Amino acid sequence: MFSCNESTQLLTSAQTAELFGFKPQTLRAWRLRGKGPPYIRLGDSSKAPVGYFESDILDWLNERRFSSTTEETESQRVL
């Protein structure tokens, strides 16, 4: 892992996918659809690798944290 500072780790697609328990192709599909956690492109080419800041992943997950199915349904209406 690459550390930008003491509190933010930069993870590869493979590392991020492993955290979620699925393949990196899922993250690629999410990026194409504009879903998933925010990412950065590590170069100017569309073929350049991408990275995910650990803090962005945690923020994205927390936005999807619900106490009930009612709460989840109401949040989807807002989107």
DSSP file (Angstrom, degrees, kcal/mol; ACC not computed):
  #  RESIDUE AA STRUCTURE BP1 BP2  ACC     N-H-->O    O-->H-N    N-H-->O    O-->H-N    TCO  KAPPA ALPHA  PHI   PSI    X-CA   Y-CA   Z-CA
    1    1 A M              0   0    0      0, 0.0     2,-0.5     0, 0.0    10,-0.1   0.000 360.0 360.0 360.0 148.2    0.0    0.0    0.0
    2    2 A F  E     -A   10   0A   0      8,-1.3     8,-2.8     0, 0.0     2,-0.6  -0.875 360.0-147.4-102.2 132.7    1.0    3.6   -0.7
    3    3 A S  E     -A    9   0A   0     -2,-0.5     6,-0.2     6,-0.2     3,-0.1  -0.898  17.0-177.2-108.0 115.9    0.6    6.1    2.1
    4    4 A C  E    S-     0   0A   0      4,-1.5     2,-0.3    -2,-0.6    -1,-0.2   0.855  78.9 -22.0 -74.6 -36.7   -0.3    9.7    1.1
    5    5 A N  E >  S-A    8   0A   0      3,-1.1     3,-0.6     0, 0.0    -1,-0.2  -0.891  85.4 -77.2-156.1-175.2   -0.2   10.7    4.7
    6    6 A E  T 3  S+     0   0    0     -2,-0.3     3,-0.1     1,-0.2    -2,-0.0   0.778 126.4  37.3 -65.0 -26.3   -0.6    9.0    8.1
    7    7 A S  T 3  S+     0   0    0      1,-0.1     2,-0.5    -4,-0.0    -1,-0.2   0.527 106.5  67.0-106.6  -5.8   -4.4    8.7    7.9
    8    8 A T  E <   -A    5   0A   0     -3,-0.6    -4,-1.5    46,-0.1    -3,-1.1  -0.947  57.7-169.7-125.5 116.5   -5.0    7.9    4.2
    9    9 A Q  E     -A    3   0A   0     -2,-0.5    45,-3.0    -6,-0.2     2,-0.6  -0.812  16.8-140.0 -98.7 141.0   -4.0    4.7    2.5
   10   10 A L  E     -AB   2  53A   0     -8,-2.8    -8,-1.3    -2,-0.4     2,-0.3  -0.909  23.0-164.6-101.0 120.0   -4.2    4.3   -1.2
   11   11 A L  E     - B   0  52A   0     41,-3.2    41,-2.7    -2,-0.6     2,-0.1  -0.774  15.0-125.1-105.7 148.3   -5.4    0.9   -2.2
   12   12 A T  E  >  - B   0  51A   0     -2,-0.3     4,-2.5    39,-0.2     5,-0.2  -0.311  33.7-103.2 -77.1 170.1   -5.3   -0.8   -5.6
   13   13 A S  H  > S+     0   0    0     37,-0.6     4,-3.0     1,-0.2     5,-0.2   0.908 124.1  52.2 -60.2 -41.4   -8.4   -2.2   -7.3
   14   14 A A  H  > S+     0   0    0      1,-0.2     4,-2.2     2,-0.2    -1,-0.2   0.915 110.8  46.2 -63.1 -43.1   -7.3   -5.7   -6.3
   15   15 A Q  H  > S+     0   0    0      2,-0.2     4,-1.8     1,-0.2    -1,-0.2   0.904 114.3  48.2 -65.7 -40.9   -6.9   -4.7   -2.7
   16   16 A T  H  X S+     0   0    0     -4,-2.5     4,-1.5     2,-0.2    -2,-0.2   0.926 111.5  49.4 -66.2 -44.8  -10.3   -2.8   -2.7
   17   17 A A  H  X>S+     0   0    0     -4,-3.0     5,-2.2     1,-0.2     4,-1.6   0.898 108.0  54.9 -60.4 -40.3  -12.1   -5.8   -4.3
   18   18 A E  H  <5S+     0   0    0     -4,-2.2    -1,-0.2     1,-0.2    -2,-0.2   0.887 103.3  55.6 -61.6 -38.9  -10.6   -8.1   -1.7
   19   19 A L  H  <5S+     0   0    0     -4,-1.8    -1,-0.2     1,-0.2    -2,-0.2   0.896 113.8  40.7 -58.2 -40.1  -12.0   -5.9    1.1
   20   20 A F  H  <5S-     0   0    0     -4,-1.5    -1,-0.2     2,-0.1    -2,-0.2   0.659 114.0-119.3 -83.3 -17.4  -15.4   -6.4   -0.4
   21   21 A G  T  <5S+     0   0    0     -4,-1.6     2,-0.3     1,-0.3    -3,-0.2   0.802  76.3  94.9  82.8  30.8  -14.9  -10.0   -1.2
   22   22 A F  S   <S-     0   0    0     -5,-2.2    -1,-0.3    -6,-0.1    -2,-0.1  -0.832  77.7 -75.8-140.5-177.3  -15.3   -9.8   -5.0
   23   23 A K    >>  -     0   0    0     -2,-0.3     3,-1.7     1,-0.1     4,-0.7  -0.450  36.3-117.4 -84.1 153.0  -13.3   -9.5   -8.2
   24   24 A P  H 3> S+     0   0    0      0, 0.0     4,-2.0     0, 0.0     3,-0.2   0.763 110.6  72.0 -57.4 -25.2  -11.7   -6.3   -9.5
   25   25 A Q  H 3> S+     0   0    0      1,-0.2     4,-2.4     2,-0.2     5,-0.2   0.817  90.2  59.5 -61.8 -29.3  -14.0   -6.5  -12.5
   26   26 A T  H <> S+     0   0    0     -3,-1.7     4,-2.4     2,-0.2    -1,-0.2   0.922 105.2  47.8 -64.6 -43.3  -16.9   -5.6  -10.3
   27   27 A L  H  X S+     0   0    0     -4,-0.7     4,-2.5    -3,-0.2    -2,-0.2   0.899 110.2  52.9 -62.8 -40.0  -15.2   -2.3   -9.4
   28   28 A R  H  X S+     0   0    0     -4,-2.0     4,-2.0     2,-0.2    -2,-0.2   0.925 109.8  48.1 -61.0 -44.8  -14.5   -1.7  -13.1
   29   29 A A  H  X S+     0   0    0     -4,-2.4     4,-1.5     1,-0.2    -2,-0.2   0.895 110.5  51.6 -63.7 -40.4  -18.2   -2.2  -13.9
   30   30 A W  H  X>S+     0   0    0     -4,-2.4     5,-3.2     1,-0.2     4,-0.7   0.908 107.6  52.4 -62.7 -41.4  -19.2    0.1  -11.1
   31   31 A R  H ><5S+     0   0    0     -4,-2.5     3,-0.8     1,-0.2    -1,-0.2   0.906 107.7  51.9 -62.3 -39.8  -16.9    2.8  -12.4
   32   32 A L  H 3<5S+     0   0    0     -4,-2.0    -1,-0.2     1,-0.2    -2,-0.2   0.830 114.6  42.9 -64.1 -31.5  -18.5    2.5  -15.9
   33   33 A R  H 3<5S-     0   0    0     -4,-1.5    -1,-0.2    -3,-0.2    -2,-0.2   0.460 115.5-112.8 -92.9  -3.1  -21.9    2.9  -14.3
   34   34 A G  T <<5S+     0   0    0     -3,-0.8    -3,-0.2    -4,-0.7     2,-0.2   0.783  79.0 119.7  75.1  26.4  -20.9    5.8  -12.0
   35   35 A K      < +     0   0    0     -5,-3.2    -1,-0.3    -6,-0.2    -2,-0.1  -0.598  39.2  47.8-112.6 176.3  -21.4    3.6   -8.9
   36   36 A G  S    S-     0   0    0     -2,-0.2     3,-0.1    -3,-0.1    -9,-0.0  -0.132  95.7 -32.6  85.0 178.1  -19.1    2.5   -6.2
   37   37 A P  S    S-     0   0    0      0, 0.0    20,-0.1     0, 0.0    -2,-0.1  -0.295  75.4 -88.7 -69.4 154.8  -16.6    4.4   -4.1
   38   38 A P        -     0   0    0      0, 0.0    15,-0.3     0, 0.0     2,-0.3  -0.294  50.9-170.9 -60.0 148.7  -14.7    7.4   -5.5
   39   39 A Y        -     0   0    0     13,-0.1     2,-0.4    -3,-0.1    13,-0.2  -0.883  17.3-135.4-136.5 166.8  -11.5    6.5   -7.2
   40   40 A I  E     -C   51   0A   0     11,-2.5    11,-2.4    -2,-0.3     2,-0.5  -0.964  18.4-128.7-123.9 146.3   -8.5    8.3   -8.7
   41   41 A R  E     -C   50   0A   0     -2,-0.4     2,-1.0     9,-0.2     9,-0.2  -0.832  14.1-147.4 -93.2 126.5   -6.8    7.5  -12.0
   42   42 A L  S    S+     0   0    0      7,-3.3     2,-0.3    -2,-0.5     8,-0.1  -0.346  73.8   9.9 -93.8  53.8   -3.0    7.1  -11.5
   43   43 A G  S    S-     0   0    0     -2,-1.0    -2,-0.1     5,-0.2     5,-0.0  -0.892  85.4 -90.4 158.0 176.0   -2.0    8.5  -14.9
   44   44 A D  S    S+     0   0    0     -2,-0.3     2,-0.2     3,-0.0    -1,-0.1   0.688  93.4  86.4 -88.9 -20.6   -3.3   10.4  -17.9
   45   45 A S  S >  S-     0   0    0      1,-0.1     3,-1.5    -3,-0.1    -3,-0.0  -0.501  79.8-128.8 -82.2 148.9   -4.4    7.3  -20.0
   46   46 A S  T 3  S+     0   0    0      1,-0.3    -1,-0.1    -2,-0.2    -2,-0.0   0.668 113.4  57.7 -66.8 -14.6   -7.7    5.7  -19.7
   47   47 A K  T 3  S+     0   0    0      2,-0.0    -1,-0.3    -6,-0.0     3,-0.1   0.494  81.0 114.2 -91.2  -6.0   -5.7    2.5  -19.3
   48   48 A A  S <  S-     0   0    0     -3,-1.5    -5,-0.2     1,-0.1    -6,-0.0  -0.331  77.2 -99.1 -64.9 147.5   -3.8    3.8  -16.3
   49   49 A P        -     0   0    0      0, 0.0    -7,-3.3     0, 0.0     2,-0.3  -0.208  35.3-136.2 -64.7 159.4   -4.4    2.0  -13.0
   50   50 A V  E     - C   0  41A   0     -9,-0.2   -37,-0.6    -8,-0.1     2,-0.3  -0.804  13.5-158.3-114.2 159.2   -6.9    3.4  -10.5
   51   51 A G  E     -BC  12  40A   0    -11,-2.4   -11,-2.5    -2,-0.3     2,-0.4  -0.933   6.9-145.2-133.7 159.0   -6.6    3.7   -6.8
   52   52 A Y  E     -B   11   0A   0    -41,-2.7   -41,-3.2    -2,-0.3     2,-0.4  -0.990  17.0-132.0-126.9 125.2   -9.0    4.0   -3.9
   53   53 A F  E >>  -B   10   0A   0     -2,-0.4     4,-2.0   -15,-0.3     3,-0.5  -0.616  17.1-134.7 -74.7 133.0   -8.4    6.0   -0.8
   54   54 A E  H 3> S+     0   0    0    -45,-3.0     4,-2.4    -2,-0.4     5,-0.2   0.871 106.1  55.4 -55.0 -39.4   -9.3    4.0    2.3
   55   55 A S  H 3> S+     0   0    0    -46,-0.3     4,-2.3     1,-0.2    -1,-0.3   0.869 106.1  51.0 -64.9 -36.1  -11.1    7.0    3.8
   56   56 A D  H <> S+     0   0    0     -3,-0.5     4,-2.6     2,-0.2    -1,-0.2   0.884 109.2  51.3 -66.6 -38.5  -13.3    7.3    0.6
   57   57 A I  H  X S+     0   0    0     -4,-2.0     4,-2.6     2,-0.2    -2,-0.2   0.938 111.1  47.1 -63.0 -46.6  -14.2    3.7    0.9
   58   58 A L  H  X S+     0   0    0     -4,-2.4     4,-2.5     2,-0.2    -2,-0.2   0.907 112.8  49.1 -62.8 -42.3  -15.2    4.0    4.5
   59   59 A D  H  X S+     0   0    0     -4,-2.3     4,-1.7     2,-0.2    -1,-0.2   0.925 111.5  49.6 -61.5 -44.6  -17.2    7.2    3.8
   60   60 A W  H  X S+     0   0    0     -4,-2.6     4,-0.5     1,-0.2    -2,-0.2   0.906 112.1  47.9 -61.8 -43.3  -19.0    5.4    0.9
   61   61 A L  H >< S+     0   0    0     -4,-2.6     3,-1.4     1,-0.2    -1,-0.2   0.915 108.5  53.7 -64.1 -43.0  -19.8    2.4    3.1
   62   62 A N  H >< S+     0   0    0     -4,-2.5     3,-1.3     1,-0.3    -1,-0.2   0.824 101.4  59.6 -62.9 -30.8  -21.1    4.6    5.9
   63   63 A E  H 3< S+     0   0    0     -4,-1.7    -1,-0.3     1,-0.3    -2,-0.2   0.710 106.8  49.3 -67.1 -18.9  -23.5    6.3    3.4
   64   64 A R  T << S+     0   0    0     -3,-1.4     2,-0.5    -4,-0.5    -1,-0.3   0.078  84.4 114.6-107.3  21.8  -24.9    2.8    2.8
   65   65 A R    <   +     0   0    0     -3,-1.3     2,-0.3     2,-0.0    -3,-0.0  -0.833  42.2 177.0 -98.8 125.8  -25.4    1.9    6.5
   66   66 A F        -     0   0    0     -2,-0.5     3,-0.1     1,-0.1    -2,-0.0  -0.910  35.0-153.1-131.5 154.5  -29.0    1.5    7.6
   67   67 A S  S    S+     0   0    0     -2,-0.3     2,-0.3     1,-0.2    -1,-0.1   0.630  85.3   6.8 -95.9 -19.6  -30.8    0.6   10.8
   68   68 A S  S  > S-     0   0    0      1,-0.1     4,-1.8     0, 0.0    -1,-0.2  -0.975  72.5-109.3-155.5 164.4  -33.9   -0.8    8.9
   69   69 A T  H  > S+     0   0    0     -2,-0.3     4,-2.6     2,-0.2     5,-0.2   0.817 118.5  58.6 -68.1 -29.6  -35.2   -1.6    5.5
   70   70 A T  H  > S+     0   0    0      2,-0.2     4,-2.5     1,-0.2    -1,-0.2   0.932 105.3  48.3 -63.0 -45.8  -37.6    1.4    5.8
   71   71 A E  H  > S+     0   0    0      1,-0.2     4,-1.9     2,-0.2    -2,-0.2   0.897 112.1  49.9 -60.8 -41.0  -34.6    3.7    6.3
   72   72 A E  H  X S+     0   0    0     -4,-1.8     4,-1.6     2,-0.2    -2,-0.2   0.928 110.6  48.9 -64.3 -45.6  -32.9    2.2    3.3
   73   73 A T  H  X S+     0   0    0     -4,-2.6     4,-1.3     1,-0.2    -2,-0.2   0.905 110.9  50.6 -61.4 -43.1  -36.0    2.6    1.1
   74   74 A E  H  X S+     0   0    0     -4,-2.5     4,-1.1     1,-0.2    -1,-0.2   0.866 108.2  52.3 -65.3 -36.0  -36.4    6.3    2.2
   75   75 A S  H  X S+     0   0    0     -4,-1.9     4,-1.2     1,-0.2    -1,-0.2   0.843 105.9  54.7 -69.7 -32.0  -32.8    7.0    1.4
   76   76 A Q  H  < S+     0   0    0     -4,-1.6    -1,-0.2     1,-0.2    -2,-0.2   0.805 102.2  57.7 -70.6 -29.1  -33.2    5.6   -2.1
   77   77 A R  H  < S+     0   0    0     -4,-1.3    -1,-0.2     1,-0.2    -2,-0.2   0.842 103.0  54.2 -67.8 -33.2  -36.2    7.9   -2.8
   78   78 A V  H  <        0   0    0     -4,-1.1    -1,-0.2     1,-0.3    -2,-0.2   0.867 360.0 360.0 -68.6 -36.8  -33.9   10.9   -2.1
   79   79 A L     <        0   0    0     -4,-1.2    -1,-0.3     0, 0.0    -2,-0.2   0.505 360.0 360.0 -67.9 360.0  -31.4    9.8   -4.7
